[in-house]
Amino acid sequence: MANAPSKHASHFRWLSSFGARDESGRYRRRGNHRRWGFPLLLLLLVPLVFAQSSPRVTALEPTSGKVNDDVTVTGENLGKDSVANVFLSDDQDDYKATLVEQAEQKILMKVPQVKAGNYNLSIQVKDRILILPVRFTVAE
């Protein structure tokens, strides 16, 4: 009689696919994959959201000029809420440029007072200065 099927055996088979009973008699799920699915998805999507809002420089026109010349920096997410300052950088120092105009896809800057030579374009994002692989040559 101990092995006799319960009158609810068909329901038990269906419910047992959800997991085992806990001490209160309710069924619990077998795996933790559902519990960790949403946080894992969120963890993977957060960098994508921030990456889309990161400033990106696509061009510098012209690529050479003199002190106080106007230079146009084009790209994405270059607005005031993303880019605080623009610099010309050498191996030792960052020279702050004067921003004449600033929009989401374009910054118009003046070449700062620097010696003639080759410089990298740098942008300040929050409290970090990012040196970009974009070169600018200052002529005498």
N, CA, C and O atoms as CSV, one atom per row, in Angstrom:
chain,resi,resn,atom,element,x,y,z
A,1,MET,N,N,0.804,-1.174,0.000
A,1,MET,CA,C,0.000,0.000,0.000
A,1,MET,C,C,0.862,1.259,0.000
A,1,MET,O,O,0.404,2.314,-0.437
A,2,ALA,N,N,2.080,1.169,0.474
A,2,ALA,CA,C,2.962,2.322,0.488
A,2,ALA,C,C,3.320,2.745,-0.920
A,2,ALA,O,O,3.597,3.921,-1.158
A,3,ASN,N,N,3.320,1.810,-1.864
A,3,ASN,CA,C,3.673,2.149,-3.236
A,3,ASN,C,C,2.456,2.448,-4.093
A,3,ASN,O,O,2.591,2.621,-5.304
A,4,ALA,N,N,1.292,2.512,-3.508
A,4,ALA,CA,C,0.079,2.771,-4.274
A,4,ALA,C,C,0.102,4.205,-4.773
A,4,ALA,O,O,0.507,5.110,-4.043
A,5,PRO,N,N,-0.325,4.420,-6.000
A,5,PRO,CA,C,-0.304,5.773,-6.542
A,5,PRO,C,C,-1.326,6.658,-5.845
A,5,PRO,O,O,-2.403,6.205,-5.459
A,6,SER,N,N,-0.985,7.871,-5.700
A,6,SER,CA,C,-1.878,8.855,-5.086
A,6,SER,C,C,-2.986,9.195,-6.064
A,6,SER,O,O,-2.822,9.032,-7.273
A,7,LYS,N,N,-4.117,9.668,-5.547
A,7,LYS,CA,C,-5.192,10.049,-6.447
A,7,LYS,C,C,-4.834,11.316,-7.216
A,7,LYS,O,O,-5.514,11.671,-8.178
A,8,HIS,N,N,-3.761,12.005,-6.791
A,8,HIS,CA,C,-3.304,13.214,-7.481
A,8,HIS,C,C,-1.973,12.962,-8.193
A,8,HIS,O,O,-1.201,13.899,-8.390
A,9,ALA,N,N,-1.698,11.749,-8.572
A,9,ALA,CA,C,-0.415,11.407,-9.177
A,9,ALA,C,C,-0.170,12.163,-10.475
A,9,ALA,O,O,0.958,12.583,-10.736
A,10,SER,N,N,-1.190,12.342,-11.282
A,10,SER,CA,C,-0.982,13.052,-12.549
A,10,SER,C,C,-0.624,14.517,-12.283
A,10,SER,O,O,0.187,15.099,-13.004
A,11,HIS,N,N,-1.220,15.104,-11.261
A,11,HIS,CA,C,-0.875,16.481,-10.921
A,11,HIS,C,C,0.533,16.551,-10.348
A,11,HIS,O,O,1.268,17.505,-10.604
A,12,PHE,N,N,0.900,15.551,-9.583
A,12,PHE,CA,C,2.230,15.548,-8.989
A,12,PHE,C,C,3.301,15.498,-10.069
A,12,PHE,O,O,4.302,16.210,-9.982
A,13,ARG,N,N,3.099,14.654,-11.100
A,13,ARG,CA,C,4.081,14.585,-12.185
A,13,ARG,C,C,4.205,15.939,-12.878
A,13,ARG,O,O,5.315,16.363,-13.200
A,14,TRP,N,N,3.098,16.617,-13.111
A,14,TRP,CA,C,3.141,17.913,-13.769
A,14,TRP,C,C,3.836,18.951,-12.888
A,14,TRP,O,O,4.662,19.724,-13.374
A,15,LEU,N,N,3.506,18.972,-11.596
A,15,LEU,CA,C,4.111,19.928,-10.686
A,15,LEU,C,C,5.568,19.603,-10.381
A,15,LEU,O,O,6.362,20.499,-10.098
A,16,SER,N,N,5.917,18.324,-10.438
A,16,SER,CA,C,7.291,17.965,-10.114
A,16,SER,C,C,8.267,18.481,-11.155
A,16,SER,O,O,9.465,18.570,-10.887
A,17,SER,N,N,7.769,18.824,-12.348
A,17,SER,CA,C,8.670,19.394,-13.344
A,17,SER,C,C,9.144,20.784,-12.925
A,17,SER,O,O,10.139,21.281,-13.453
A,18,PHE,N,N,8.441,21.420,-11.977
A,18,PHE,CA,C,8.849,22.732,-11.484
A,18,PHE,C,C,9.885,22.635,-10.378
A,18,PHE,O,O,10.529,23.636,-10.064
A,19,GLY,N,N,10.063,21.490,-9.789
A,19,GLY,CA,C,11.047,21.350,-8.734
A,19,GLY,C,C,10.516,20.529,-7.582
A,19,GLY,O,O,9.448,19.923,-7.668
A,20,ALA,N,N,11.263,20.517,-6.519
A,20,ALA,CA,C,10.902,19.721,-5.350
A,20,ALA,C,C,10.117,20.569,-4.364
A,20,ALA,O,O,10.167,21.799,-4.395
A,21,ARG,N,N,9.391,19.883,-3.489
A,21,ARG,CA,C,8.640,20.592,-2.452
A,21,ARG,C,C,9.595,21.059,-1.365
A,21,ARG,O,O,10.550,20.367,-1.015
A,22,ASP,N,N,9.319,22.248,-0.840
A,22,ASP,CA,C,10.104,22.709,0.303
A,22,ASP,C,C,9.361,22.328,1.581
A,22,ASP,O,O,8.358,21.616,1.534
A,23,GLU,N,N,9.856,22.805,2.721
A,23,GLU,CA,C,9.277,22.380,3.992
A,23,GLU,C,C,7.848,22.878,4.190
A,23,GLU,O,O,7.116,22.300,4.993
A,24,SER,N,N,7.432,23.917,3.496
A,24,SER,CA,C,6.059,24.400,3.631
A,24,SER,C,C,5.097,23.662,2.700
A,24,SER,O,O,3.888,23.892,2.742
A,25,GLY,N,N,5.630,22.785,1.870
A,25,GLY,CA,C,4.786,22.015,0.981
A,25,GLY,C,C,4.641,22.634,-0.403
A,25,GLY,O,O,4.020,22.040,-1.284
A,26,ARG,N,N,5.212,23.834,-0.605
A,26,ARG,CA,C,5.138,24.470,-1.921
A,26,ARG,C,C,6.275,23.976,-2.795
A,26,ARG,O,O,7.321,23.549,-2.307
A,27,TYR,N,N,6.051,24.043,-4.073
A,27,TYR,CA,C,7.091,23.622,-5.003
A,27,TYR,C,C,8.053,24.767,-5.254
A,27,TYR,O,O,7.654,25.926,-5.367
A,28,ARG,N,N,9.321,24.420,-5.338
A,28,ARG,CA,C,10.341,25.419,-5.664
A,28,ARG,C,C,11.033,24.987,-6.948
A,28,ARG,O,O,11.078,23.800,-7.272
A,29,ARG,N,N,11.556,25.931,-7.655
A,29,ARG,CA,C,12.220,25.630,-8.927
A,29,ARG,C,C,13.570,24.978,-8.673
A,29,ARG,O,O,14.205,25.192,-7.640
A,30,ARG,N,N,13.980,24.189,-9.630
A,30,ARG,CA,C,15.222,23.438,-9.456
A,30,ARG,C,C,16.463,24.277,-9.636
A,30,ARG,O,O,17.386,24.175,-8.828
A,31,GLY,N,N,16.522,25.105,-10.667
A,31,GLY,CA,C,17.762,25.816,-10.974
A,31,GLY,C,C,17.755,27.256,-10.514
A,31,GLY,O,O,16.701,27.844,-10.272
A,32,ASN,N,N,18.945,27.814,-10.398
A,32,ASN,CA,C,19.098,29.220,-10.042
A,32,ASN,C,C,19.228,30.097,-11.275
A,32,ASN,O,O,19.394,31.311,-11.155
A,33,HIS,N,N,19.155,29.495,-12.468
A,33,HIS,CA,C,19.382,30.273,-13.681
A,33,HIS,C,C,18.357,31.384,-13.858
A,33,HIS,O,O,18.685,32.433,-14.413
A,34,ARG,N,N,17.139,31.182,-13.407
A,34,ARG,CA,C,16.133,32.230,-13.538
A,34,ARG,C,C,16.376,33.358,-12.544
A,34,ARG,O,O,16.090,34.518,-12.840
A,35,ARG,N,N,16.886,33.036,-11.404
A,35,ARG,CA,C,17.145,34.054,-10.391
A,35,ARG,C,C,18.314,34.938,-10.818
A,35,ARG,O,O,18.316,36.130,-10.509
A,36,TRP,N,N,19.300,34.394,-11.514
A,36,TRP,CA,C,20.489,35.143,-11.914
A,36,TRP,C,C,20.385,35.712,-13.329
A,36,TRP,O,O,21.253,36.479,-13.746
A,37,GLY,N,N,19.361,35.356,-14.058
A,37,GLY,CA,C,19.238,35.789,-15.449
A,37,GLY,C,C,19.142,37.292,-15.616
A,37,GLY,O,O,19.880,37.870,-16.414
A,38,PHE,N,N,18.245,37.940,-14.878
A,38,PHE,CA,C,18.066,39.385,-15.012
A,38,PHE,C,C,19.297,40.176,-14.565
A,38,PHE,O,O,19.737,41.061,-15.299
A,39,PRO,N,N,19.875,39.890,-13.381
A,39,PRO,CA,C,21.080,40.641,-12.995
A,39,PRO,C,C,22.232,40.441,-13.986
A,39,PRO,O,O,22.991,41.376,-14.243
A,40,LEU,N,N,22.370,39.250,-14.536
A,40,LEU,CA,C,23.426,39.000,-15.502
A,40,LEU,C,C,23.178,39.796,-16.779
A,40,LEU,O,O,24.111,40.373,-17.339
A,41,LEU,N,N,21.950,39.834,-17.239
A,41,LEU,CA,C,21.599,40.616,-18.414
A,41,LEU,C,C,21.865,42.091,-18.167
A,41,LEU,O,O,22.402,42.779,-19.035
A,42,LEU,N,N,21.499,42.575,-17.006
A,42,LEU,CA,C,21.736,43.966,-16.650
A,42,LEU,C,C,23.229,44.275,-16.622
A,42,LEU,O,O,23.658,45.325,-17.101
A,43,LEU,N,N,24.004,43.379,-16.071
A,43,LEU,CA,C,25.454,43.554,-15.999
A,43,LEU,C,C,26.066,43.637,-17.393
A,43,LEU,O,O,27.020,44.388,-17.599
A,44,LEU,N,N,25.545,42.893,-18.336
A,44,LEU,CA,C,26.068,42.909,-19.700
A,44,LEU,C,C,25.613,44.137,-20.481
A,44,LEU,O,O,26.336,44.596,-21.365
A,45,LEU,N,N,24.442,44.678,-20.183
A,45,LEU,CA,C,23.922,45.809,-20.939
A,45,LEU,C,C,24.402,47.168,-20.443
A,45,LEU,O,O,24.438,48.120,-21.221
A,46,VAL,N,N,24.770,47.284,-19.178
A,46,VAL,CA,C,25.203,48.570,-18.626
A,46,VAL,C,C,26.412,49.133,-19.368
A,46,VAL,O,O,26.396,50.320,-19.692
A,47,PRO,N,N,27.465,48.353,-19.660
A,47,PRO,CA,C,28.587,48.932,-20.416
A,47,PRO,C,C,28.176,49.416,-21.804
A,47,PRO,O,O,28.741,50.389,-22.305
A,48,LEU,N,N,27.214,48.765,-22.428
A,48,LEU,CA,C,26.766,49.204,-23.743
A,48,LEU,C,C,26.084,50.557,-23.674
A,48,LEU,O,O,26.253,51.388,-24.566
A,49,VAL,N,N,25.319,50.782,-22.627
A,49,VAL,CA,C,24.642,52.061,-22.472
A,49,VAL,C,C,25.654,53.173,-22.289
A,49,VAL,O,O,25.519,54.234,-22.897
A,50,PHE,N,N,26.675,52.950,-21.456
A,50,PHE,CA,C,27.680,53.979,-21.233
A,50,PHE,C,C,28.597,54.142,-22.428
A,50,PHE,O,O,29.060,55.251,-22.694
A,51,ALA,N,N,28.870,53.079,-23.150
A,51,ALA,CA,C,29.719,53.173,-24.329
A,51,ALA,C,C,29.074,54.022,-25.406
A,51,ALA,O,O,29.774,54.716,-26.144
A,52,GLN,N,N,27.765,53.981,-25.509
A,52,GLN,CA,C,27.081,54.770,-26.516
A,52,GLN,C,C,27.152,56.253,-26.205
A,52,GLN,O,O,27.092,57.072,-27.121
A,53,SER,N,N,27.278,56.615,-24.957
A,53,SER,CA,C,27.317,58.029,-24.608
A,53,SER,C,C,28.737,58.552,-24.459
A,53,SER,O,O,28.914,59.719,-24.108
A,54,SER,N,N,29.740,57.750,-24.706
A,54,SER,CA,C,31.123,58.191,-24.618
A,54,SER,C,C,31.469,59.071,-25.809
A,54,SER,O,O,31.059,58.780,-26.933
A,55,PRO,N,N,32.219,60.145,-25.576
A,55,PRO,CA,C,32.627,60.999,-26.691
A,55,PRO,C,C,33.550,60.250,-27.648
A,55,PRO,O,O,34.360,59.419,-27.235
A,56,ARG,N,N,33.410,60.561,-28.921
A,56,ARG,CA,C,34.246,59.928,-29.942
A,56,ARG,C,C,34.593,60.962,-30.993
A,56,ARG,O,O,33.707,61.585,-31.578
A,57,VAL,N,N,35.887,61.145,-31.232
A,57,VAL,CA,C,36.366,62.091,-32.241
A,57,VAL,C,C,36.623,61.316,-33.524
A,57,VAL,O,O,37.323,60.304,-33.519
A,58,THR,N,N,36.045,61.804,-34.636
A,58,THR,CA,C,36.225,61.127,-35.918
A,58,THR,C,C,37.103,61.908,-36.883
A,58,THR,O,O,37.681,61.322,-37.798
A,59,ALA,N,N,37.217,63.238,-36.695
A,59,ALA,CA,C,38.039,64.032,-37.609
A,59,ALA,C,C,38.489,65.332,-36.949
A,59,ALA,O,O,37.873,65.827,-36.005
A,60,LEU,N,N,39.582,65.863,-37.481
A,60,LEU,CA,C,40.148,67.132,-37.042
A,60,LEU,C,C,40.474,67.905,-38.310
A,60,LEU,O,O,41.214,67.413,-39.162
A,61,GLU,N,N,39.926,69.121,-38.446
A,61,GLU,CA,C,40.109,69.878,-39.681
A,61,GLU,C,C,40.442,71.322,-39.363
A,61,GLU,O,O,39.627,71.964,-38.701
A,62,PRO,N,N,41.527,71.871,-39.760
A,62,PRO,CA,C,42.654,71.239,-40.442
A,62,PRO,C,C,43.510,70.456,-39.453
A,62,PRO,O,O,43.290,70.533,-38.245
A,63,THR,N,N,44.467,69.717,-39.950
A,63,THR,CA,C,45.347,68.922,-39.086
A,63,THR,C,C,46.625,69.670,-38.734
A,63,THR,O,O,47.478,69.142,-38.020
A,64,SER,N,N,46.764,70.896,-39.231
A,64,SER,CA,C,47.904,71.734,-38.853
A,64,SER,C,C,47.469,73.191,-38.910
A,64,SER,O,O,46.524,73.546,-39.614
A,65,GLY,N,N,48.178,74.030,-38.155
A,65,GLY,CA,C,47.847,75.448,-38.126
A,65,GLY,C,C,48.755,76.189,-37.167
A,65,GLY,O,O,49.681,75.624,-36.584
A,66,LYS,N,N,48.460,77.480,-37.020
A,66,LYS,CA,C,49.244,78.345,-36.139
A,66,LYS,C,C,48.466,78.634,-34.866
A,66,LYS,O,O,47.278,78.326,-34.761
A,67,VAL,N,N,49.156,79.229,-33.900
A,67,VAL,CA,C,48.522,79.628,-32.644
A,67,VAL,C,C,47.356,80.573,-32.954
A,67,VAL,O,O,47.485,81.463,-33.794
A,68,ASN,N,N,46.233,80.381,-32.284
A,68,ASN,CA,C,44.985,81.140,-32.416
A,68,ASN,C,C,44.189,80.819,-33.676
A,68,ASN,O,O,43.160,81.455,-33.906
A,69,ASP,N,N,44.609,79.874,-34.494
A,69,ASP,CA,C,43.797,79.440,-35.635
A,69,ASP,C,C,42.599,78.650,-35.130
A,69,ASP,O,O,42.649,78.032,-34.067
A,70,ASP,N,N,41.519,78.681,-35.910
A,70,ASP,CA,C,40.337,77.885,-35.587
A,70,ASP,C,C,40.505,76.463,-36.116
A,70,ASP,O,O,40.957,76.255,-37.242
A,71,VAL,N,N,40.134,75.493,-35.289
A,71,VAL,CA,C,40.200,74.076,-35.651
A,71,VAL,C,C,38.856,73.449,-35.313
A,71,VAL,O,O,38.302,73.694,-34.241
A,72,THR,N,N,38.331,72.637,-36.231
A,72,THR,CA,C,37.054,71.973,-36.013
A,72,THR,C,C,37.287,70.514,-35.656
A,72,THR,O,O,37.944,69.779,-36.394
A,73,VAL,N,N,36.745,70.107,-34.523
A,73,VAL,CA,C,36.784,68.717,-34.065
A,73,VAL,C,C,35.393,68.152,-34.306
A,73,VAL,O,O,34.413,68.676,-33.776
A,74,THR,N,N,35.294,67.080,-35.105
A,74,THR,CA,C,33.981,66.475,-35.348
A,74,THR,C,C,33.944,65.072,-34.762
A,74,THR,O,O,34.976,64.418,-34.614
A,75,GLY,N,N,32.741,64.620,-34.431
A,75,GLY,CA,C,32.583,63.295,-33.848
A,75,GLY,C,C,31.195,63.114,-33.278
A,75,GLY,O,O,30.218,63.661,-33.791
A,76,GLU,N,N,31.120,62.339,-32.210
A,76,GLU,CA,C,29.852,62.023,-31.556
A,76,GLU,C,C,29.937,62.326,-30.072
A,76,GLU,O,O,30.990,62.163,-29.457
A,77,ASN,N,N,28.840,62.762,-29.505
A,77,ASN,CA,C,28.735,63.039,-28.064
A,77,ASN,C,C,29.796,64.027,-27.589
A,77,ASN,O,O,30.466,63.796,-26.583
A,78,LEU,N,N,29.939,65.116,-28.313
A,78,LEU,CA,C,30.937,66.126,-27.972
A,78,LEU,C,C,30.329,67.334,-27.259
A,78,LEU,O,O,31.011,68.342,-27.076
A,79,GLY,N,N,29.079,67.252,-26.858
A,79,GLY,CA,C,28.392,68.359,-26.197
A,79,GLY,C,C,28.973,68.694,-24.835
A,79,GLY,O,O,29.835,67.985,-24.316
A,80,LYS,N,N,28.488,69.782,-24.270
A,80,LYS,CA,C,28.999,70.271,-22.979
A,80,LYS,C,C,28.787,69.286,-21.845
A,80,LYS,O,O,29.550,69.283,-20.879
A,81,ASP,N,N,27.761,68.448,-21.947
A,81,ASP,CA,C,27.521,67.467,-20.888
A,81,ASP,C,C,28.501,66.298,-20.958
A,81,ASP,O,O,28.631,65.550,-19.989
A,82,SER,N,N,29.194,66.125,-22.092
A,82,SER,CA,C,30.152,65.025,-22.235
A,82,SER,C,C,31.603,65.493,-22.170
A,82,SER,O,O,32.421,64.890,-21.476
A,83,VAL,N,N,31.920,66.562,-22.890
A,83,VAL,CA,C,33.302,67.044,-22.996
A,83,VAL,C,C,33.416,68.381,-22.270
A,83,VAL,O,O,32.742,69.350,-22.619
A,84,ALA,N,N,34.276,68.418,-21.260
A,84,ALA,CA,C,34.451,69.639,-20.476
A,84,ALA,C,C,35.472,70.579,-21.110
A,84,ALA,O,O,35.269,71.793,-21.120
A,85,ASN,N,N,36.571,70.031,-21.640
A,85,ASN,CA,C,37.646,70.834,-22.231
A,85,ASN,C,C,38.331,70.043,-23.331
A,85,ASN,O,O,38.206,68.822,-23.423
A,86,VAL,N,N,39.068,70.784,-24.171
A,86,VAL,CA,C,39.879,70.182,-25.230
A,86,VAL,C,C,41.299,70.702,-25.047
A,86,VAL,O,O,41.507,71.869,-24.715
A,87,PHE,N,N,42.269,69.825,-25.267
A,87,PHE,CA,C,43.675,70.169,-25.072
A,87,PHE,C,C,44.505,69.715,-26.263
A,87,PHE,O,O,44.112,68.812,-27.002
A,88,LEU,N,N,45.660,70.354,-26.437
A,88,LEU,CA,C,46.727,69.806,-27.264
A,88,LEU,C,C,47.768,69.311,-26.273
A,88,LEU,O,O,48.171,70.039,-25.366
A,89,SER,N,N,48.201,68.068,-26.452
A,89,SER,CA,C,49.087,67.438,-25.467
A,89,SER,C,C,50.383,66.984,-26.120
A,89,SER,O,O,50.392,66.438,-27.223
A,90,ASP,N,N,51.486,67.229,-25.399
A,90,ASP,CA,C,52.760,66.649,-25.813
A,90,ASP,C,C,53.154,65.607,-24.774
A,90,ASP,O,O,52.307,65.159,-24.002
A,91,ASP,N,N,54.406,65.221,-24.740
A,91,ASP,CA,C,54.838,64.175,-23.809
A,91,ASP,C,C,54.775,64.600,-22.344
A,91,ASP,O,O,54.724,63.751,-21.454
A,92,GLN,N,N,54.779,65.910,-22.090
A,92,GLN,CA,C,54.855,66.372,-20.714
A,92,GLN,C,C,53.637,67.157,-20.235
A,92,GLN,O,O,53.266,67.058,-19.065
A,93,ASP,N,N,53.006,67.933,-21.117
A,93,ASP,CA,C,51.959,68.849,-20.673
A,93,ASP,C,C,50.715,68.780,-21.557
A,93,ASP,O,O,50.744,68.293,-22.687
A,94,ASP,N,N,49.617,69.295,-20.985
A,94,ASP,CA,C,48.358,69.456,-21.704
A,94,ASP,C,C,48.082,70.956,-21.777
A,94,ASP,O,O,48.074,71.638,-20.752
A,95,TYR,N,N,47.856,71.469,-22.987
A,95,TYR,CA,C,47.618,72.891,-23.197
A,95,TYR,C,C,46.150,73.085,-23.552
A,95,TYR,O,O,45.674,72.592,-24.575
A,96,LYS,N,N,45.439,73.813,-22.688
A,96,LYS,CA,C,43.997,73.983,-22.840
A,96,LYS,C,C,43.679,74.916,-24.004
A,96,LYS,O,O,44.226,76.014,-24.107
A,97,ALA,N,N,42.788,74.459,-24.873
A,97,ALA,CA,C,42.328,75.260,-26.001
A,97,ALA,C,C,41.092,76.052,-25.591
A,97,ALA,O,O,40.350,75.639,-24.700
A,98,THR,N,N,40.876,77.177,-26.238
A,98,THR,CA,C,39.667,77.963,-26.028
A,98,THR,C,C,38.578,77.394,-26.923
A,98,THR,O,O,38.769,77.246,-28.131
A,99,LEU,N,N,37.425,77.073,-26.322
A,99,LEU,CA,C,36.300,76.552,-27.088
A,99,LEU,C,C,35.434,77.712,-27.563
A,99,LEU,O,O,34.890,78.462,-26.752
A,100,VAL,N,N,35.307,77.857,-28.883
A,100,VAL,CA,C,34.512,78.925,-29.468
A,100,VAL,C,C,33.055,78.492,-29.574
A,100,VAL,O,O,32.151,79.243,-29.208
A,101,GLU,N,N,32.831,77.281,-30.074
A,101,GLU,CA,C,31.493,76.688,-30.191
A,101,GLU,C,C,31.574,75.234,-29.769
A,101,GLU,O,O,32.610,74.587,-29.923
A,102,GLN,N,N,30.467,74.726,-29.233
A,102,GLN,CA,C,30.430,73.319,-28.838
A,102,GLN,C,C,29.024,72.777,-29.040
A,102,GLN,O,O,28.055,73.315,-28.506
A,103,ALA,N,N,28.924,71.700,-29.822
A,103,ALA,CA,C,27.654,71.026,-30.077
A,103,ALA,C,C,27.889,69.526,-29.968
A,103,ALA,O,O,29.020,69.091,-29.753
A,104,GLU,N,N,26.838,68.734,-30.114
A,104,GLU,CA,C,26.938,67.279,-29.965
A,104,GLU,C,C,27.882,66.633,-30.977
A,104,GLU,O,O,28.525,65.629,-30.669
A,105,GLN,N,N,27.970,67.202,-32.186
A,105,GLN,CA,C,28.785,66.573,-33.229
A,105,GLN,C,C,29.963,67.427,-33.678
A,105,GLN,O,O,30.683,67.046,-34.601
A,106,LYS,N,N,30.172,68.591,-33.031
A,106,LYS,CA,C,31.245,69.473,-33.490
A,106,LYS,C,C,31.702,70.399,-32.371
A,106,LYS,O,O,30.896,70.926,-31.605
A,107,ILE,N,N,33.024,70.583,-32.298
A,107,ILE,CA,C,33.628,71.578,-31.410
A,107,ILE,C,C,34.523,72.464,-32.257
A,107,ILE,O,O,35.348,71.968,-33.024
A,108,LEU,N,N,34.363,73.767,-32.120
A,108,LEU,CA,C,35.253,74.722,-32.766
A,108,LEU,C,C,36.157,75.283,-31.676
A,108,LEU,O,O,35.681,75.869,-30.704
A,109,MET,N,N,37.456,75.102,-31.845
A,109,MET,CA,C,38.420,75.530,-30.832
A,109,MET,C,C,39.487,76.399,-31.459
A,109,MET,O,O,39.678,76.388,-32.675
A,110,LYS,N,N,40.188,77.161,-30.615
A,110,LYS,CA,C,41.337,77.946,-31.044
A,110,LYS,C,C,42.599,77.236,-30.561
A,110,LYS,O,O,42.648,76.734,-29.438
A,111,VAL,N,N,43.618,77.199,-31.419
A,111,VAL,CA,C,44.893,76.580,-31.054
A,111,VAL,C,C,45.497,77.373,-29.898
A,111,VAL,O,O,45.638,78.592,-29.995
A,112,PRO,N,N,45.855,76.697,-28.803
A,112,PRO,CA,C,46.413,77.413,-27.641
A,112,PRO,C,C,47.839,77.913,-27.906
A,112,PRO,O,O,48.465,77.565,-28.907
A,113,GLN,N,N,48.321,78.725,-26.993
A,113,GLN,CA,C,49.665,79.297,-27.081
A,113,GLN,C,C,50.691,78.204,-26.750
A,113,GLN,O,O,50.970,77.928,-25.583
A,114,VAL,N,N,51.247,77.588,-27.806
A,114,VAL,CA,C,52.228,76.505,-27.644
A,114,VAL,C,C,53.376,76.706,-28.619
A,114,VAL,O,O,53.277,77.484,-29.568
A,115,LYS,N,N,54.475,75.987,-28.369
A,115,LYS,CA,C,55.607,75.999,-29.299
A,115,LYS,C,C,55.240,75.212,-30.551
A,115,LYS,O,O,54.340,74.372,-30.525
A,116,ALA,N,N,55.932,75.485,-31.627
A,116,ALA,CA,C,55.729,74.722,-32.859
A,116,ALA,C,C,56.098,73.263,-32.608
A,116,ALA,O,O,57.048,72.969,-31.884
A,117,GLY,N,N,55.341,72.360,-33.212
A,117,GLY,CA,C,55.611,70.934,-33.042
A,117,GLY,C,C,54.363,70.094,-33.224
A,117,GLY,O,O,53.305,70.597,-33.603
A,118,ASN,N,N,54.502,68.808,-32.948
A,118,ASN,CA,C,53.401,67.853,-33.087
A,118,ASN,C,C,52.744,67.610,-31.731
A,118,ASN,O,O,53.423,67.451,-30.716
A,119,TYR,N,N,51.416,67.585,-31.733
A,119,TYR,CA,C,50.651,67.402,-30.501
A,119,TYR,C,C,49.532,66.398,-30.745
A,119,TYR,O,O,49.065,66.225,-31.871
A,120,ASN,N,N,49.115,65.747,-29.676
A,120,ASN,CA,C,47.920,64.902,-29.709
A,120,ASN,C,C,46.734,65.738,-29.253
A,120,ASN,O,O,46.876,66.646,-28.435
A,121,LEU,N,N,45.564,65.421,-29.791
A,121,LEU,CA,C,44.338,66.041,-29.319
A,121,LEU,C,C,43.885,65.275,-28.080
A,121,LEU,O,O,43.883,64.044,-28.074
A,122,SER,N,N,43.504,65.997,-27.041
A,122,SER,CA,C,43.016,65.380,-25.803
A,122,SER,C,C,41.691,66.018,-25.429
A,122,SER,O,O,41.462,67.199,-25.691
A,123,ILE,N,N,40.814,65.224,-24.810
A,123,ILE,CA,C,39.544,65.750,-24.329
A,123,ILE,C,C,39.388,65.411,-22.854
A,123,ILE,O,O,39.846,64.370,-22.384
A,124,GLN,N,N,38.735,66.308,-22.144
A,124,GLN,CA,C,38.460,66.067,-20.726
A,124,GLN,C,C,37.032,65.587,-20.592
A,124,GLN,O,O,36.088,66.292,-20.950
A,125,VAL,N,N,36.882,64.367,-20.067
A,125,VAL,CA,C,35.583,63.763,-19.802
A,125,VAL,C,C,35.496,63.584,-18.297
A,125,VAL,O,O,36.205,62.763,-17.715
A,126,LYS,N,N,34.618,64.361,-17.673
A,126,LYS,CA,C,34.494,64.412,-16.205
A,126,LYS,C,C,35.836,64.811,-15.611
A,126,LYS,O,O,36.302,65.921,-15.869
A,127,ASP,N,N,36.477,63.946,-14.825
A,127,ASP,CA,C,37.755,64.304,-14.206
A,127,ASP,C,C,38.944,63.645,-14.888
A,127,ASP,O,O,40.056,63.683,-14.361
A,128,ARG,N,N,38.725,63.037,-16.057
A,128,ARG,CA,C,39.806,62.356,-16.780
A,128,ARG,C,C,40.150,63.100,-18.064
A,128,ARG,O,O,39.267,63.640,-18.731
A,129,ILE,N,N,41.423,63.127,-18.405
A,129,ILE,CA,C,41.860,63.666,-19.690
A,129,ILE,C,C,42.264,62.482,-20.551
A,129,ILE,O,O,43.170,61.722,-20.209
A,130,LEU,N,N,41.574,62.342,-21.676
A,130,LEU,CA,C,41.822,61.230,-22.584
A,130,LEU,C,C,42.655,61.721,-23.757
A,130,LEU,O,O,42.211,62.582,-24.516
A,131,ILE,N,N,43.862,61.180,-23.912
A,131,ILE,CA,C,44.733,61.542,-25.026
A,131,ILE,C,C,44.350,60.656,-26.205
A,131,ILE,O,O,44.423,59.430,-26.129
A,132,LEU,N,N,43.942,61.299,-27.296
A,132,LEU,CA,C,43.461,60.588,-28.475
A,132,LEU,C,C,44.590,60.394,-29.489
A,132,LEU,O,O,45.563,61.147,-29.485
A,133,PRO,N,N,44.463,59.395,-30.350
A,133,PRO,CA,C,45.486,59.181,-31.379
A,133,PRO,C,C,45.276,60.092,-32.598
A,133,PRO,O,O,45.503,59.683,-33.737
A,134,VAL,N,N,44.843,61.319,-32.341
A,134,VAL,CA,C,44.623,62.309,-33.395
A,134,VAL,C,C,45.730,63.348,-33.255
A,134,VAL,O,O,45.897,63.954,-32.197
A,135,ARG,N,N,46.486,63.549,-34.335
A,135,ARG,CA,C,47.643,64.445,-34.292
A,135,ARG,C,C,47.311,65.801,-34.891
A,135,ARG,O,O,46.548,65.908,-35.851
A,136,PHE,N,N,47.911,66.849,-34.293
A,136,PHE,CA,C,47.809,68.206,-34.810
A,136,PHE,C,C,49.204,68.800,-34.804
A,136,PHE,O,O,49.939,68.669,-33.825
A,137,THR,N,N,49.567,69.453,-35.897
A,137,THR,CA,C,50.882,70.081,-36.021
A,137,THR,C,C,50.731,71.587,-35.914
A,137,THR,O,O,49.965,72.201,-36.657
A,138,VAL,N,N,51.475,72.181,-34.975
A,138,VAL,CA,C,51.480,73.628,-34.812
A,138,VAL,C,C,52.689,74.164,-35.558
A,138,VAL,O,O,53.828,73.775,-35.299
A,139,ALA,N,N,52.410,75.082,-36.506
A,139,ALA,CA,C,53.478,75.705,-37.292
A,139,ALA,C,C,53.870,77.033,-36.645
A,139,ALA,O,O,53.126,77.583,-35.834
A,140,GLU,N,N,55.047,77.542,-37.014
A,140,GLU,CA,C,55.511,78.828,-36.467
A,140,GLU,C,C,54.831,79.989,-37.136
A,140,GLU,O,O,55.102,81.141,-36.798
